[in-house]
């Protein structure tokens, strides 16, 4: 069956499944809409949490970053997985013990302040919309390639699907939809990985293939990769180029950001008991590990396949490069999306793919008559293109398309729901209309979700970077704003409302300003004054992806200083802290 038709059938069937689940699990109360009525089983919540957390960044972009960055890409693995462990062990049970609907509601009550609640809502909205921009980019990439529609059309379709099951089903509908999406995305990620592992190493387990020998080469996959990338002027695949402080800060920002993400935290409010929150956290970690232990192998095998395709002859030789006229079908189709580009700089009709910024390789390049790297490959396409590069069956390629869409939509729905809850529950009911009826609050939540979906779609048209890069910014913002307030709110009775408000604002403004200044995150009309060579301008050598770690320290420092300079929290608040630190009961 033709790939396009098969993809339509597979993706269409997954959409029908999601919409059917949303209709079946339609929310009838605000409890259903915000926290699924606290009736989700631990194993179902574990799968939903995994799907909610493993976004397009995990499915589409992380292995792509590992493919191109090699060792440096490991910061995303360490940060995101370490952060989930931190969240599961140190925050989730205590927040579940508190038992409210939203993170801003916890912050508002713990710090006995409407202002603190509003500031938390602002932080949540900034973090969530930054995060959702990456998800919508992922949706656009998948649609533009596999359904062969314009990115704008693809985004509109994706928005319509999310609108249906998020607005109709609320958290209840999203939870059970995410269970289905986890099954789709994990199957779509592991099946092609197994096929390609067998092709390259003869070992069917990708995690073991990562350290196995390449079939017929007598050398391990990583050693082979080191040989071929260095012969093209790239850095050794297994060596890092980032500074130690930047690696540390990126990892820390991703860890703390994970523990401060509201759409992940709210998942632990959906189970019946505190004990269930711990159990579901364990299940989620197991489900997440399936993908995260596979990703390094997927990244390495994708880079290996890409270079072998571009270098059908001897790597780094004059006639070893692919003739553009002989380009394979996958090259041609991805070229149409604009995410893969070829520019014949020396007019020889061959694709020179090498590191034209490498001083050591310049002499060889000039000797061959090469005038620069002629191939641009967007890092976000490597996982999606890998099955085509490896010439896998069409049904596997169609499955990957469905998996990529499932990963992006699952997280987008979770983010849009926390934005909706923040507006309807924390702002409309918590501030302006405290006596609003349950029915009207539910209506307000659905309207807020619909507006958030429109804004998310708009951000997806022109996102500020690669999927994983944009998501890293969101994690940094969460680490610098919400995480310290949650941590201090649980473990430090002396922190008061003045300290929490000052800390959140300091962390958010500093981190967002730094990212905006160097990356032009959303204010692209302002631009960055530093161009591409900005590393020497970074504060203490810390990149925008890692600056959230410094923002977090500023937040905590300001919160503690201001708290000790002002009056202590009321006695009932201190007793509340003591209560939630004993995670027992319902």
C-alpha positions as CSV (number, residue, x, y, z in Angstrom):
1,X,0.0,0.0,0.0
2,X,1.2,3.5,-0.8
3,X,2.9,5.3,2.1
4,X,0.7,8.4,2.0
5,X,-2.6,6.3,2.1
6,X,-1.2,4.0,4.8
7,X,-0.2,7.0,6.9
8,X,-3.6,8.6,6.5
9,X,-5.2,5.3,7.7
10,X,-2.9,4.8,10.7
11,X,-3.0,8.4,11.8
12,X,-6.8,8.6,11.2
13,X,-7.4,5.5,13.2
14,X,-5.4,6.9,16.1
15,X,-7.4,10.2,15.9
16,X,-10.7,8.2,15.9
17,X,-9.5,6.4,19.0
18,X,-8.6,9.6,20.9
19,X,-11.9,11.3,20.0
20,X,-13.9,8.1,21.0
21,X,-12.2,8.0,24.4
22,X,-12.9,11.7,24.9
23,X,-16.6,11.1,24.2
24,X,-16.7,8.1,26.5
25,X,-15.0,9.9,29.3
26,X,-16.6,13.3,29.0
27,X,-16.2,15.6,32.0
28,X,-19.4,16.5,33.8
29,X,-18.0,18.3,36.9
30,X,-15.1,20.6,37.6
31,X,-13.5,17.7,39.5
32,X,-13.6,15.6,36.3
33,X,-12.3,18.5,34.3
34,X,-9.4,19.5,36.5
35,X,-8.3,16.2,38.2
36,X,-10.3,13.4,36.6
37,X,-12.4,13.0,39.7
38,X,-9.5,11.6,41.6
39,X,-10.5,8.2,40.3
40,X,-7.6,7.1,38.0
41,X,-5.9,3.9,38.9
42,X,-2.1,4.0,39.6
43,X,-1.1,2.0,36.5
44,X,-3.3,4.1,34.2
45,X,-2.0,7.3,35.8
46,X,1.5,6.0,35.3
47,X,1.0,5.5,31.6
48,X,-0.8,8.9,31.3
49,X,2.0,10.6,33.2
50,X,4.6,9.0,30.9
51,X,2.7,10.2,27.8
52,X,2.2,13.7,29.3
53,X,5.9,14.0,30.2
54,X,7.4,12.3,27.1
55,X,6.5,15.1,24.7
56,X,7.6,15.8,21.1
57,X,11.0,16.7,22.6
58,X,11.4,13.2,23.8
59,X,10.0,11.4,20.8
60,X,11.2,13.6,17.9
61,X,14.0,15.8,19.1
62,X,16.0,14.2,21.9
63,X,17.5,11.4,19.8
64,X,18.1,14.0,17.0
65,X,20.1,16.1,19.4
66,X,22.0,13.0,20.6
67,X,22.6,12.1,16.9
68,X,24.2,15.5,16.1
69,X,25.7,16.4,19.5
70,X,26.9,13.0,20.6
71,X,28.1,13.0,24.2
72,X,26.8,16.6,24.7
73,X,23.3,15.4,24.1
74,X,23.4,13.3,27.2
75,X,22.5,16.3,29.3
76,X,18.9,16.0,28.2
77,X,18.8,12.3,29.2
78,X,20.3,13.0,32.6
79,X,18.3,16.2,33.3
80,X,14.9,14.9,32.3
81,X,15.1,11.5,33.9
82,X,16.8,12.8,37.1
83,X,14.1,15.4,37.4
84,X,11.3,12.9,37.2
85,X,12.9,10.9,40.1
86,X,13.2,14.1,42.1
87,X,9.5,14.9,41.4
88,X,8.3,11.4,42.3
89,X,10.2,11.1,45.5
90,X,10.3,14.6,47.0
91,X,7.3,16.6,45.7
92,X,4.4,14.5,44.3
93,X,3.3,12.7,47.6
94,X,3.3,16.0,49.5
95,X,1.3,17.9,46.9
96,X,-1.2,15.0,46.7
97,X,-1.6,15.2,50.4
98,X,-2.5,18.9,50.0
99,X,-5.3,17.7,47.7
100,X,-6.2,20.8,45.7
101,X,-6.7,21.2,41.9
102,X,-3.8,23.3,40.8
103,X,-0.2,24.4,41.6
104,X,-1.2,28.1,41.9
105,X,-3.9,27.0,44.4
106,X,-1.2,25.3,46.5
107,X,1.0,28.3,46.3
108,X,-1.9,30.7,47.1
109,X,-2.9,28.7,50.2
110,X,0.6,27.9,51.5
111,X,1.6,31.5,51.2
112,X,-1.8,32.8,52.3
113,X,-1.9,35.3,49.5
114,X,-4.0,36.0,46.4
115,X,-1.1,37.9,45.0
116,X,1.2,34.8,45.3
117,X,-1.5,32.8,43.5
118,X,-1.7,35.3,40.7
119,X,2.1,35.4,40.3
120,X,2.1,31.6,40.2
121,X,-0.5,31.7,37.4
122,X,1.7,34.2,35.5
123,X,4.7,31.9,35.9
124,X,2.6,28.8,34.9
125,X,1.3,30.5,31.7
126,X,4.8,31.7,30.6
127,X,6.2,28.2,31.2
128,X,3.3,26.4,29.6
129,X,3.1,28.5,26.5
130,X,6.9,28.3,26.0
131,X,6.6,24.5,26.3
132,X,3.6,24.2,24.0
133,X,5.3,26.1,21.3
134,X,7.7,23.1,20.9
135,X,4.9,20.6,20.8
136,X,3.1,22.5,18.1
137,X,6.3,22.6,16.0
138,X,6.4,18.8,16.4
139,X,2.9,18.5,15.1
140,X,3.7,20.7,12.1
141,X,6.8,18.7,11.2
142,X,5.0,15.4,11.3
143,X,2.0,16.6,9.3
144,X,4.0,18.5,6.7
145,X,6.0,15.4,5.8
146,X,3.8,12.3,6.3
147,X,0.4,13.7,5.4
148,X,2.0,16.0,2.8
149,X,-0.1,19.0,3.8
150,X,1.0,22.5,4.5
151,X,2.3,23.1,8.0
152,X,-0.6,25.6,8.6
153,X,-3.2,23.0,7.6
154,X,-1.4,20.3,9.8
155,X,-1.5,22.6,12.8
156,X,-5.2,23.4,12.3
157,X,-5.9,19.6,12.2
158,X,-3.9,19.1,15.3
159,X,-5.6,22.0,17.1
160,X,-9.0,20.5,16.2
161,X,-8.1,17.1,17.6
162,X,-6.8,18.6,20.9
163,X,-9.8,20.9,21.1
164,X,-12.1,17.9,20.9
165,X,-10.7,15.7,23.6
166,X,-9.3,18.4,25.9
167,X,-12.3,20.8,25.9
168,X,-14.9,18.0,25.8
169,X,-13.2,15.5,28.2
170,X,-11.1,17.7,30.4
171,X,-8.5,16.0,32.6
172,X,-10.7,12.8,32.6
173,X,-10.7,12.6,28.8
174,X,-7.1,13.6,28.5
175,X,-6.0,11.0,31.0
176,X,-7.5,8.0,29.2
177,X,-6.5,9.5,25.8
178,X,-2.9,9.7,27.1
179,X,-3.0,6.0,28.1
180,X,-3.8,5.2,24.4
181,X,-1.2,7.7,23.2
182,X,1.5,6.1,25.4
183,X,0.8,2.8,23.8
184,X,1.0,4.3,20.3
185,X,4.1,6.4,20.9
186,X,6.2,3.7,22.7
187,X,5.3,1.1,20.0
188,X,6.2,3.6,17.3
189,X,9.5,4.4,18.9
190,X,10.7,0.9,19.7
191,X,9.6,-1.1,16.6
192,X,11.8,0.8,14.1
193,X,14.7,0.9,16.7
194,X,14.6,-2.9,16.8
195,X,14.5,-3.2,13.0
196,X,17.5,-0.8,12.6
197,X,19.5,-2.4,15.4
198,X,19.2,-5.8,13.7
199,X,20.3,-4.2,10.4
200,X,23.4,-2.5,11.8
201,X,24.6,-4.9,14.5
202,X,22.5,-8.1,14.3
203,X,21.3,-7.5,17.9
204,X,17.6,-7.0,18.2
205,X,17.8,-5.1,21.6
206,X,18.6,-1.4,20.8
207,X,20.1,-0.8,24.3
208,X,22.6,-3.7,23.7
209,X,23.1,-2.8,20.0
210,X,24.4,0.6,21.2
211,X,27.5,-1.2,22.5
212,X,27.7,-4.0,19.9
213,X,29.9,-4.4,16.8
214,X,28.7,-3.2,13.4
215,X,28.0,-6.3,11.3
216,X,31.0,-7.2,9.1
217,X,33.1,-4.2,10.4
218,X,34.7,-5.8,13.5
219,X,34.4,-2.6,15.4
220,X,31.8,-1.3,17.8
221,X,29.1,1.1,16.7
222,X,30.4,4.0,18.8
223,X,34.0,3.5,17.7
224,X,32.8,3.3,14.1
225,X,30.9,6.6,14.5
226,X,33.9,8.2,16.1
227,X,36.0,7.2,13.0
228,X,33.6,8.5,10.4
229,X,32.6,11.8,12.0
230,X,36.2,12.8,12.7
231,X,37.1,11.9,9.1
232,X,34.5,14.6,8.1
233,X,35.9,17.2,10.5
234,X,33.3,16.8,13.2
235,X,34.1,16.4,16.9
236,X,34.5,12.9,18.2
237,X,31.0,11.5,18.8
238,X,31.9,10.2,22.3
239,X,33.6,13.4,23.5
240,X,31.9,16.5,24.7
241,X,32.6,20.1,23.8
242,X,30.4,21.9,26.3
243,X,32.1,23.4,29.4
244,X,31.7,21.5,32.7
245,X,29.7,24.4,34.3
246,X,27.3,24.5,31.3
247,X,26.7,20.8,31.4
248,X,26.1,21.0,35.1
249,X,23.7,23.9,34.8
250,X,21.7,22.5,31.9
251,X,21.3,19.2,33.7
252,X,20.3,21.0,37.0
253,X,17.8,23.3,35.2
254,X,16.2,20.3,33.4
255,X,16.0,18.4,36.6
256,X,14.5,21.2,38.7
257,X,12.3,22.2,35.8
258,X,10.8,18.7,35.5
259,X,10.0,18.9,39.2
260,X,8.3,22.2,38.7
261,X,6.2,21.5,35.6
262,X,2.5,22.0,36.5
263,X,1.1,19.7,33.9
264,X,3.2,16.8,35.3
265,X,2.5,17.7,38.9
266,X,-1.3,17.8,38.4
267,X,-1.2,14.2,37.3
268,X,-0.6,13.2,40.9
269,X,-3.8,14.9,42.0
270,X,-5.8,12.5,39.8
271,X,-5.3,9.3,41.9
272,X,-7.5,8.4,44.9
273,X,-4.8,8.2,47.6
274,X,-1.3,9.5,48.5
275,X,-0.1,5.9,48.4
276,X,-1.4,5.7,44.8
277,X,0.6,8.8,43.9
278,X,3.8,7.0,44.9
279,X,2.8,3.8,43.1
280,X,1.8,5.6,39.9
281,X,5.2,7.5,40.0
282,X,7.0,4.2,40.0
283,X,4.9,2.9,37.1
284,X,5.6,6.1,35.2
285,X,9.3,5.8,35.7
286,X,9.2,2.3,34.3
287,X,7.2,3.4,31.3
288,X,9.5,6.4,30.7
289,X,12.6,4.2,30.9
290,X,11.6,2.2,27.9
291,X,11.9,5.2,25.6
292,X,14.8,6.9,27.4
293,X,17.1,3.9,27.4
294,X,16.3,3.4,23.7
295,X,17.0,7.0,22.7
296,X,20.9,7.0,22.7
297,X,20.9,3.9,20.4
298,X,18.3,5.6,18.1
299,X,20.5,8.7,17.9
300,X,23.7,6.9,17.2
301,X,22.1,4.6,14.6
302,X,20.4,7.5,12.9
303,X,23.7,9.4,12.6
304,X,25.4,6.3,11.3
305,X,22.7,5.7,8.6
306,X,22.7,9.4,7.6
307,X,26.4,9.6,7.0
308,X,26.5,6.2,5.1
309,X,23.7,7.5,2.9
310,X,25.6,10.7,2.2
311,X,28.9,8.9,1.7
312,X,28.3,5.8,-0.4
313,X,32.0,5.7,-1.2
314,X,35.1,6.3,0.9
315,X,34.2,8.8,3.7
316,X,36.0,12.1,3.1
317,X,37.2,11.4,-0.4
318,X,36.5,13.4,-3.6
319,X,34.2,10.9,-5.2
320,X,32.8,9.4,-2.0
321,X,30.0,11.9,-1.8
322,X,26.4,11.2,-2.9
323,X,25.6,12.5,-6.4
324,X,22.5,14.8,-6.0
325,X,20.9,13.2,-9.1
326,X,21.1,9.8,-7.3
327,X,19.5,11.1,-4.0
328,X,17.1,8.6,-2.5
329,X,13.4,9.1,-2.3
330,X,13.5,10.0,1.4
331,X,15.9,12.8,0.7
332,X,13.6,14.2,-2.0
333,X,10.5,14.1,0.2
334,X,12.1,15.7,3.2
335,X,13.7,18.3,0.9
336,X,10.1,19.4,0.0
337,X,9.4,20.3,3.6
338,X,12.3,22.7,3.8
339,X,13.7,20.8,6.8
340,X,16.5,19.3,4.7
341,X,18.3,21.6,2.2
342,X,21.1,21.1,-0.3
343,X,23.1,23.9,-1.8
344,X,25.6,23.0,-4.5
345,X,28.3,25.5,-3.5
346,X,31.0,24.2,-5.9
347,X,28.7,23.1,-8.7
348,X,30.0,19.5,-8.9
349,X,26.6,17.9,-8.5
350,X,27.6,16.0,-5.3
351,X,26.5,16.5,-1.7
352,X,29.5,17.6,0.4
353,X,28.5,16.9,4.1
354,X,31.3,17.9,6.4
355,X,32.1,20.3,9.2
356,X,33.1,23.5,7.3
357,X,33.9,25.2,10.7
358,X,36.7,22.7,11.4
359,X,40.1,24.3,11.0
360,X,41.8,20.9,10.8
361,X,39.6,19.8,7.9
362,X,39.9,23.0,5.8
363,X,43.1,22.0,4.0
364,X,41.5,18.7,2.8
365,X,38.3,20.5,1.8
366,X,40.2,23.1,-0.3
367,X,42.3,20.3,-1.9
368,X,39.1,18.6,-3.0
369,X,37.6,21.9,-4.3
370,X,34.9,22.0,-1.7
371,X,33.5,25.4,-0.7
372,X,31.6,24.6,2.5
373,X,29.1,22.1,3.9
374,X,26.2,21.8,1.4
375,X,23.7,19.8,3.4
376,X,21.4,21.2,6.2
377,X,19.5,18.6,8.2
378,X,17.1,19.9,10.8
379,X,17.7,18.0,14.0
380,X,14.0,17.5,14.6
381,X,13.6,15.2,11.5
382,X,16.2,12.6,12.3
383,X,14.0,10.2,14.2
384,X,11.1,10.6,11.8
385,X,13.4,10.2,8.7
386,X,15.5,7.3,10.1
387,X,13.0,4.5,9.2
388,X,12.9,5.9,5.6
389,X,16.7,6.1,5.5
390,X,16.9,2.5,6.7
391,X,14.4,1.5,4.0
392,X,12.0,0.0,6.5
393,X,8.5,-1.2,5.5
394,X,5.8,1.5,4.9
395,X,3.7,0.4,7.9
396,X,6.7,1.1,10.2
397,X,7.1,4.6,8.7
398,X,3.3,5.3,9.1
399,X,3.5,4.0,12.7
400,X,6.3,6.5,13.4
401,X,4.2,9.3,12.1
402,X,1.3,8.3,14.4
403,X,3.7,8.1,17.3
404,X,5.2,11.5,16.7
405,X,1.8,13.1,16.6
406,X,0.7,11.2,19.8
407,X,3.7,12.4,21.7
408,X,3.2,16.1,20.7
409,X,-0.6,16.1,21.2
410,X,-0.5,14.3,24.6
411,X,1.8,16.9,26.2
412,X,0.0,19.8,24.4
413,X,-3.3,18.7,25.9
414,X,-1.8,18.4,29.4
415,X,-0.3,21.9,29.1
416,X,-3.5,23.4,27.7
417,X,-5.5,22.0,30.5
418,X,-3.3,23.5,33.3
419,X,-3.5,26.8,31.5
420,X,-7.3,26.4,31.4
421,X,-7.4,25.5,35.1
422,X,-5.1,28.4,36.1
423,X,-7.4,30.9,34.4
424,X,-10.8,29.4,35.3
425,X,-10.1,28.0,38.8
426,X,-7.3,30.3,40.1
427,X,-8.2,33.6,38.4
428,X,-12.0,33.5,37.7
429,X,-13.1,31.6,40.8
430,X,-10.1,32.2,43.1
431,X,-9.9,36.0,42.5
432,X,-12.9,37.5,40.8
433,X,-16.0,35.2,41.2
434,X,-15.5,33.1,44.4
435,X,-19.2,32.1,44.4
436,X,-19.3,31.0,40.8
437,X,-21.3,27.8,40.3
438,X,-19.7,24.6,39.4
439,X,-21.4,24.6,36.0
440,X,-20.3,28.1,35.1
441,X,-16.7,27.4,36.3
442,X,-16.7,24.3,34.0
443,X,-17.8,26.5,31.1
444,X,-15.1,29.0,31.9
445,X,-12.5,26.2,31.9
446,X,-13.7,25.0,28.5
447,X,-13.6,28.6,27.0
448,X,-10.1,29.1,28.5
449,X,-8.9,25.8,27.0
450,X,-10.3,26.8,23.6
451,X,-8.5,30.2,23.7
452,X,-5.3,28.5,24.9
453,X,-5.4,26.1,21.9
454,X,-5.7,29.0,19.4
455,X,-2.7,30.7,21.0
456,X,-0.7,27.5,21.0
457,X,-1.4,27.0,17.3
458,X,-0.2,30.5,16.6
459,X,3.1,29.8,18.4
460,X,3.5,26.6,16.4
461,X,3.6,28.6,13.1
462,X,6.9,30.2,13.9
463,X,8.5,28.5,17.0
464,X,11.8,30.0,18.5
465,X,14.0,26.9,18.0
466,X,14.3,23.1,17.8
467,X,11.7,21.2,19.8
468,X,14.1,20.0,22.5
469,X,15.7,23.5,22.7
470,X,12.4,25.3,23.2
471,X,11.4,22.7,25.8
472,X,14.7,23.2,27.6
473,X,13.8,26.9,27.8
474,X,10.4,26.0,29.4
475,X,12.1,23.7,31.9
476,X,14.6,26.5,32.8
477,X,11.7,28.9,33.4
478,X,9.9,26.3,35.6
479,X,13.1,25.7,37.5
480,X,13.6,29.4,38.2
481,X,10.0,30.3,39.1
482,X,7.6,27.5,40.3
483,X,10.0,24.8,41.6
484,X,11.6,26.9,44.4
485,X,8.1,28.1,45.6
486,X,6.9,24.5,45.8
487,X,10.1,23.2,47.4
488,X,10.2,26.0,50.0
489,X,6.5,25.8,50.5
490,X,6.8,22.1,51.6
491,X,10.1,22.0,53.5
492,X,10.6,25.5,55.0
493,X,7.9,26.8,57.3
494,X,9.7,30.1,57.8
495,X,9.2,31.2,54.1
496,X,6.4,33.7,53.9
497,X,4.3,35.3,51.2
498,X,6.6,38.3,50.7
499,X,9.6,36.0,50.2
500,X,7.7,33.6,47.8
501,X,6.4,36.4,45.6
502,X,9.8,38.2,45.5
503,X,11.5,34.9,44.7
504,X,9.2,33.9,41.9
505,X,9.3,37.3,40.2
506,X,13.1,37.5,40.5
507,X,13.6,34.0,39.0
508,X,11.1,34.4,36.2
509,X,12.3,37.9,35.1
510,X,16.0,37.0,35.3
511,X,15.7,33.7,33.4
512,X,13.2,34.9,30.8
513,X,15.3,38.1,30.2
514,X,18.5,36.1,29.7
515,X,16.9,33.7,27.3
516,X,15.1,36.5,25.4
517,X,18.3,38.5,25.2
518,X,20.5,35.8,23.7
519,X,17.9,33.8,21.8
520,X,15.1,36.2,20.9
521,X,12.7,33.6,22.3
522,X,9.4,35.3,21.4
523,X,10.4,38.9,20.7
524,X,12.0,38.1,17.4
525,X,11.5,41.6,16.2
526,X,14.1,42.6,18.9
527,X,16.5,39.9,17.9
528,X,19.8,39.0,19.6
529,X,22.7,41.4,19.2
530,X,25.3,38.7,19.5
531,X,24.7,36.7,16.3
532,X,25.9,33.1,16.3
533,X,29.1,33.5,18.3
534,X,27.7,34.2,21.7
535,X,29.4,31.8,24.0
536,X,32.0,34.3,25.2
537,X,29.2,36.6,26.2
538,X,27.3,34.1,28.4
539,X,27.3,34.8,32.1
540,X,29.8,32.5,33.8
541,X,29.8,30.5,30.6
542,X,26.2,29.3,31.1
543,X,24.0,28.9,28.0
544,X,20.4,30.0,27.8
545,X,19.4,26.3,28.1
546,X,21.1,26.2,31.5
547,X,20.4,29.6,32.9
548,X,17.4,28.4,34.8
549,X,19.7,26.8,37.4
550,X,21.1,30.3,38.3
551,X,17.6,31.7,38.2
552,X,16.5,29.0,40.7
553,X,19.4,29.9,43.1
554,X,18.4,33.6,42.8
555,X,14.8,32.7,43.5
556,X,15.7,30.7,46.6
557,X,18.1,33.3,47.9
558,X,15.7,36.2,47.5
559,X,12.9,34.2,49.0
560,X,14.9,33.3,52.1
561,X,16.4,36.8,52.6
562,X,13.0,38.6,52.2
563,X,11.3,36.0,54.4
564,X,13.7,36.5,57.3
565,X,13.5,40.2,56.9
566,X,9.7,40.2,57.3
567,X,7.1,38.6,59.7
568,X,6.9,34.8,60.0
569,X,3.9,33.0,58.4
570,X,0.8,32.6,60.7
571,X,0.7,29.6,62.9
572,X,-2.1,27.8,61.0
573,X,0.1,28.0,57.8
574,X,3.0,26.5,59.7
575,X,0.7,23.7,60.9
576,X,-0.4,23.2,57.3
577,X,3.2,22.6,56.3
578,X,3.6,20.1,59.0
579,X,0.5,18.3,57.9
580,X,1.4,18.0,54.2
581,X,4.9,16.7,55.1
582,X,3.3,13.5,56.4
583,X,2.1,11.9,53.1
584,X,-0.4,9.4,54.6
585,X,-4.0,9.0,54.0
586,X,-6.3,10.1,51.2
